[in-house]
Amino acid sequence: MESLFGAVGAKTIEGNGSWVRFELNGVVATFHRPHPDKEAKPYQVRDARAFLEQAGVTP
């Protein structure tokens, strides 16, 4: 997800521990980096999609 957000121009803001924030077009979203696995959970994918839609990114 971080690569996708970066590709559309989102600013990455490191948080404490595994938390990371992204800012895009005035919209801010906070995500937890998955570990030890690298796969995102279904709810994280849903939240990422909602973040991109709110920020005005369309497929």
Secondary structure, 3 states (H helix, E strand, C coil): CHHHHHHCCCEEEECCCCEEEEEECCEEEEEECCCCCCCCCHHHHHHHHHHHHHCCCCC
